[in-house]
């Protein structure tokens, strides 16, 4: 990416930094994953950092797009109606918010707090067009301090150490943003090289800290933003005396690192591996709560597990903890406020959010199915059928990077990708293209609903020729009409007339077909319209809060009026819609 150096830290510099950091982490992702041994050797730090920055970059791009779209509405004082760009404050706040809501894993959560800390200083003067080197120094110091406060039990030799070293190096450096960024980078790079001497687990594995390595890449991107030069990044790891970056297979390097880091029954942080005494789950969620409630939450979670990081503020927080009792960690969040985007990872068996068969990294399956699903219940259903799942929560569609990561976790030569949402078509296509560049044969089936995905998965036969399997799955999905019953959020024009906020809507194949007040009555009307065109199987997926009696009534209606039609019902969890209906 050709980069025009930025003299000051303004909105354009924020945009450029996010883009360059995303590119840098994309290049280093596999290497960072391979050296991930602390606090748990789960091999995903590089991916988590990438997804965190991807979310930050997307939020910044959305702010720029909003200003560009508003150009025509500019007042007369703005000749030609040309849109002015966002302010520095708007850009850095978007960056911090995007990182907060998209943070993944321990290191991603800490990086989100580092970016938030910087934003608090850089956005301090609301009308400031740009920040100078002095302001950047203050921002780096505040970032390091706030990140350290966010971690319940800070350890040296981690990304926190690297961030502090970057701030200290910047503190004593006069000059413009370029000089400050370079000093911070060099300080971070030196601190990263010293991390194996600070953590025994790193020393045993012969690696530097993975989170710190990611932060160095982010700071290198900051240097490039202001100077146009790409600094040399420290080699990350020596395995058996050779730099792992010298293109040993990532899976082999990761296995060697994990074995060096921890003996039998021993985890990377000196505890026990999952299943032999250490925390079995990683729990992450966003939380809407006030400061006092979060303070109490910290105390409770600290007693439940370890690796506790709580970042955020102003009513929105990102909570990360390793525990044995995942339910208790979520319940603690419920007591503190409103938790959502809940992600639970079992360290020994893959991710509930991105789940798949627990095969070893060295064993590549011939074929796998990767599917986006709208609720935890369906995620379990798809996983039981052997699919790798990516959870899409209401209003929070997955990014292409998450889909690519799911394809990687599936670890197969051939992958069938089910987006299960019309709006995810382009995202899924981008993910498929990226996976193909990595040597995976990917077929994208344009499923528009999770019930179409269920139909496709039902006829999936891994032993069949790939093309034949894809054709059969595509045919099954295409033969399935889909509907959903939901509640209108605001007044709107629809194909069925004007709806008011609170009305129950029945959508068939994406268009509103029925408007009513009663959930059961609307669901019955939708089902009758769908079965009027024929069908052999009805699939019902109930969302959270939908009474079981609704499914019972619909099943009875099918038995009474459509004798040759079978019905099956599932619980989808928090899927957005009250009810999903499929008719095959």
N, C-alpha and C positions, 0 to 999 in steps of 0.2 A: 504494500500500500504506500504510494507516494504521499509524503507528509510535508505540508508547508509548516515550518516551525512557528510556534506561537510565542510572542514576546511576553505577554501577560496571561494570567489565568482568567479567561473569560468563558462565556458559554460555548464558543466554538472549540476552545481548548478542552473543555469537559467532554464534548462530543468526540473529539479526536482521541482523547485519552481512553475513553471507554472502548472505542473501536480498536485501537492498537492493543489495549490490554486483552481484549477478547481474542484477537489474532495470536498474541503471544501465548496465552493459556491454551489456545487450540493446538499450537505447535508443541507445547510442553506437556499436554494433558497425560499422554501415556507414560511419559517418563516420571511425572509426579505421582500418578497412580501406582507405578511400580515400586516407588520408595516409601509408600505410605505404611509406616509401622507404628505410629503413635497418634492418638492414644489407643487406637485399635487397628490392627493390621488388616483392614478391610479393602484396601486397594482402590479407593474412590476419591481421594482428596483432589486430584487434578480435575476430575470430572465435576466434583461439587463446586470447586472454584470457578470453573468455566461456566457452569449453569448460573451461578450467582452473578457473575459479571454480565452474562448474556441478558439476564433480567434487568440489570442496571442500565445497560446500553439500550435496551428496548424502551425503557421508560424515558430516557433522554431523547431518543428519536421521536417518541410520541409527543413530547413537548415542542420540538422543532416543527413536527408536522402540524400541530395545532396552530402554531403561529403562522405557518405558511398558508393553511386553509383559511385563516381569518384575514388574509391580506385584502380581499375585496371589500371587507366591511370596515376598513380603516377610516378614520375621520379625515376631513378635508385637509387638515394640517399635514397629512402624510401623502405627498403628491403621488398620483397614480395608483393609490391604494396598495402600495407595495408593503408586504408584511414585514414588520420589524422582527428580529430574532428574539428569542427568550433572553432574559437577564441572567447574569451569573447565578443569582440566588435561585431562580426557577430551575436552572439546569442542574445545579448541585443537589438541590432538594429532590428532584426527580431521580437523579442517580442514586441517592441514599435510599429513597423509598423503594425504588426498583430492586436494589440489592437486599433490602430488608424483607420484602415479601417473597423474593426468589431465593433466599439463602438456603444452601444445602450443606448438611454435615457440620462438623465442628469448625473446620477452617473457614468454610463459607460463611458461617454465622459470625465468626470473628471478623472476617473481611468486611461484612456488612456494617459492623460497628465501627471499623476503621473509616469507612467511607462516610458514615453518618457523622463521626467526630470531625472529619475534615469539612463536611458540609455545614456544620454548626458554626464554624469560624468563617468560612468563605462566604456564607450567606448572611453574615452578621450585619452588614450594611445593605439594606434591602435595595437601594437605588444604585449601588456601586456597579459600574460597567465591568470592571475587572479587579483582580487582586494582584499585588506585587509579590516580590520575593519574601518580604517581611511577613505578609499575611500567610503565605504558603508555609513558612517555618512554623508559625503559630498553629496552623491547621494540622501539620504533621505531628506536633507535640500533643495537641488535644486529642488527636485520633489515637495515638499510642496509649495515652493515659486512660481514655474512656474504654478502650478495648480491654485493657488490663482490669479495670473495675468490673467489667461485664462478666468476667470469668470467676467462678466461685473460688477456685484454688489454682492460681496462676503457677505455671511451671516454667523454669528457665530452660533454654534450648529449644523453644517452640517459636511459632509465628509471633508471639508476644515479644520475645527477646529481639527478634529481627525488627519488629516495628519500633521498639524503643531505641534500638541502635540507629535506625534511620532518622528518628527524631533528634537524637543527640548529635548526630553528624550534621544535620541541617541547622541545629541551633547555633553552631559556631561558624556558619558560612554566610558571609555578606554577598550581596549581588542580586541578580534578577532571578526569575523563576527557574531558568535553565540551570544556573549555578547551584541553586538550592536543591533542585531535583537530582542533579548529578551527585551532590554530596550525600543526599539521603540514600540514593541507590548504592553508592560505594560503601556507606556505613552498613547498610542492610546486607550487602554481599559479604562483607568481612564477618559480620555476625553469623550469617548462615554457615560459612565455612567452619565456624567454631562450635556449631551446635552438637556435633558428635561427642565433643568433650564435656558437654553439659548434661546429656541424657544417656544413661547406660544402654538403653534399648537401641539408640542410634549408633552408638559405638560398636555394639555387638554386630549390628547389621552392616556396618560400613557405609552408612548413608547420612545425608543431611536431613533436616526436618522438612517434610513434604509441604506443610503449610507455609513455612518460611520460604521455601523454594518458589512457591506460587506468588508470594508477596514480592519477592525480588523481580519476578517477571512483570508484575503490575507496575513496580517502580521503574523498571527499564522502559516500559511503555510511556511513563510520565516523562522520562528524560527525552525520549524520541519526540514526544509532543512538543517540547520546548526547544529542542536543538536540531531535530531532523536526523539525528544519529542514533543507531541502534547499538546500545552497549553490549559488550560480551557478557554472557551470563555464566555464572559459576557452574562447572560440571557437578551434577547432582549426587552421584553415587558411585562408589567403587564396590564391585561384587567380585570376590575372589581375585582382587588385585586389578581388575579391569573396570573402566568406566562403563556403567550400564548404558549410557547414552550412545556407546559405540555399537548400537543396533543389535544387541542381543534381543531375542524375542521378548516382548513385554511380559508375557505370561511366565516364561522361564525366569526372568529377572525378578518378578514379583514373588514367585515361589521361593527362590533362593533368599531374597531379602527377608521374607516372613520366617523361613526356617532359621536364618541367622539371628533374627531378632528375638525369637522366643523358642525355648525348648518345649518338650512335651508338657502340656497342661499349663504353659505359661503364656500370658498375654503380653502385648507390646508395652504396656505401662507397668509391667512387673506383677500384675495380678494374674488371673486365670483366664484361659480362653473361654469363649462362650460355651456353656454346657458343662463347665467344670469349676464353677464357683463365681466367675465374674459376671457383670451385667450382661444380660442376654439380648436386650433391645436398645436401639437408638430411637428416641421419641422426639419429634420436632413438630411444633405447631405455631401458627400465628395466634396472637391473643389480644383481644380488646379488653383493656383493664386499666384502672388508675394506678398511680405510683404506690400507694399504700398496699393495695392488694398484691402487686407484684413483689413487694418486699416480703410479704408473708409467703408468697409462692416460692421465692428463692429458698427460704428456710425449709419449707416442706420438701422440695425437690432435692435439696442438698442432703437431706436425711434418707431419701429413697435410693440415691445412686451417685454417680460421679460424672465427670466431664460436663458439668453444668455451665451453660452459657445462656444468659438472658440479655438480649440487646434490644434497643429501640427506645421509645419514649413517646410523649404526647399522645398517650392512649393506645398505641399500637406497638406490640412487642413480638419478637421472634424467640421462642423458647427451645432450647436444645439440651437433652440430658440422656445419659446411659443408665438404664434401670433393668431390674429383673421383672418388675410389675408394671408393664406398660399401661394397664388400665388405671392404676393408681396415679400415674403421672398425668394422664389425661383428666382424671377426676379432679386433681388438684387445680388444673387449668380451669375447669368448669366452675369450681368454687371461687376462683379469682376473677373470672370474667367470662368472655365468650371465645373459646378456642375454635379455630377452623384451620383448613388446610393441614389436617393432622396426618403426619407421615410416621409410620412405625416400621423400623427395619429390624429383622431378626438377624443378628450377626452370623448365625450359623446356617441360615436357610434362605438368603436373598432378601429382597425388599418387598414389603406389602404394597408399597407404591409402585415398584417396578419389580414384579416377581417372576420367577422362572424356576425351572428344575435346578436342583442344587448340584450340578455336575462340576467336576474339577475344571480349572481354566484350560488345562492341556487337552481336554477331550472335547472335540467339536462335533455337535450333532449334525445330521444330514439336513434336517429341516425343522423349522420352528414357526410358530405363529405369534406375532406381536400385535396386541390390540389395545386401543384406547377405550376405557370404560368410565362411565359417569358416577359410579358409586362403589363403596367398599364391598357391598354384598355381591355385586356383579364381578368385582375384581376377584373375589374368592371363587365364584362360579367358573370364570374363565380360567383361573389358575388350576382348578381341579381338572379341567379339560386339557391341561398341558400348555396353555398359552402364557406368554410373558405379558404382563399388563402394565399399562401406564394410567394412573388415575387422573381423570379430568374433573375437577370440582366445579360447581356452578360459578360461572363468570371467570374461571381461571383455567383456560385451555393450556395444554402443555406446549412448550416451545419445541422447535425442531431438534434442538440439542438433547432434550429428554427422550425423544423418539429414537434418535441415533444411539443414545446410551442404552435404551431398551434392546435395540437390535444387537448391540455388542454383548449385553448380558445374556441374550438368548444363545449366543455362541454357536451359531449354526452356519452351514455353508449356504443354505437357502432359507429365506424368510418370507412369509406371507404377512403383509401389513394391513391391519384393519383399522382405519381411522374412526369409524362409527360416528361421524359428524361431518355434515356437508361443509361447515366452516373450517374444518381441519384439512381439507383436500390439498391446499397448496403447502401447508406445513408438512404434511405427510409426504408429499412429492419431493420436497427439499430434503427431508430426512432419508428417503429412499435413495435419492441421487448420491448423497454423502456416503451412505452405506455401500453403494455399488463401487465407489472409488476405493473402498477398503477391501474389495474383493468378495463381497457378499452378494449373492444373487437375490434380488428383492422383487417381489410382485406386489403391487399396490391394488387392493380391491376397494373400490370407492363406496364402501358401506356408509350410509348416512344416519344410521341409528344402531344402538347396541343390540336391538332385537334382530337386525339384519346380520350383525356379527355372530350372534348365537346360531342363527340358521347356517351361516357359512362354516362355523366351527363344528357343527353337528355332522357335516359331510366330509370333513377334513380327514384324509388318509395319508399319513406320512410315507407309507410304503409305495404309494402310487407315483408315477412319473410327475415331476414338478408341474409341467404345463397342464397335465390332465387334472391334477389336484386343484390348481388355480381356477381352471375352467369350471369344475364342479362347484367350488366354493362361490365363485362369482355368480353362477347360475342360481344357487340356493339363496344368496343374498338378494339378487334381483327379483326373485319370485316372492319375496317377503314384503308385503305392504306394512308400513309402520305408522304409528300414531303416538301421541302423548297427550296427557291431560295435565294442565297446569293452571296457575292463577295469574290473571293479568296484573301487571305492576302499575299501569297507568292507562288512561283513556287512549284509544287508538282506533284507526280505521282498519278493518280486516276484510277478508273475502266473505265473511258471514255477516258483516255489518259493523256497527260501532260497539266496541266493548268499553266498559268502565273498569277502573281500578278495583280489584277484588272479584271480578267476574271469573267464573270457571270456564276455561277455554279447552276445546277439543281440537287438536291439530291432526290432520291426516296427510301424510307425505309432505309435511312441512307447512301446510296452509291451514289457517283456522277454518274449521268446518262447522263447529257447534259452539254457541255461547249460552251459558246458563248460570244458575245459582247453586245447584246441587251437584256435588262431585259424582255421586252414583248415577244420577240421571244423565249427566253429560257423558260419562264413560259408557253407559248402555247405548246411547244414541250413536256414539262413535263406533262402537263394536258392531252394531247393526248395519251401519253404512258400509263398513269394511267387509262384513260377511255377505252382504248383498251381492258382491261380485264373486262369491265362492271362497272356499278355503278348506283346508284339512286340519290345520293346527293353529291354535291361538296361544300366544305366549304373553303372559302378564308379568310385569316387573313393578312391584310396589316400592315407592319411595318412603323415606322416614316420615312418620306422621300420618300416613295413609291407613285408614282402618282396615283390618283384616276382612271385615264384613264386605268391603267393596269387591275384593277378589272372590269371596264366597258368592256374592250376588251375580257377578259376571259369569262365573263357572256354572251356576245354576241356570242362567239364561241360555248359555250355549247348550247345556244338556237338554233343556226344554224345547228350544227352537231350532237347533242345528244338530241332528242326531248323529251325523257322520263326522263331526268335528271334535277333536281332542283338545284339552286345555292343560297347560302347565303354568304354575305361578312361582315366582321367585321374589326374594326381598333384595332390593337394590341398594339400600342405605341412603345416604344423603346425596341424591342424584340430581336434584334440581326439580325435575318433573314429579308430580304426585303419582303418576302412573305412566308406564310405557306399555304399548300394545303392539304385538306383531301378529300378522296373519299370513300363513304360508298356504 
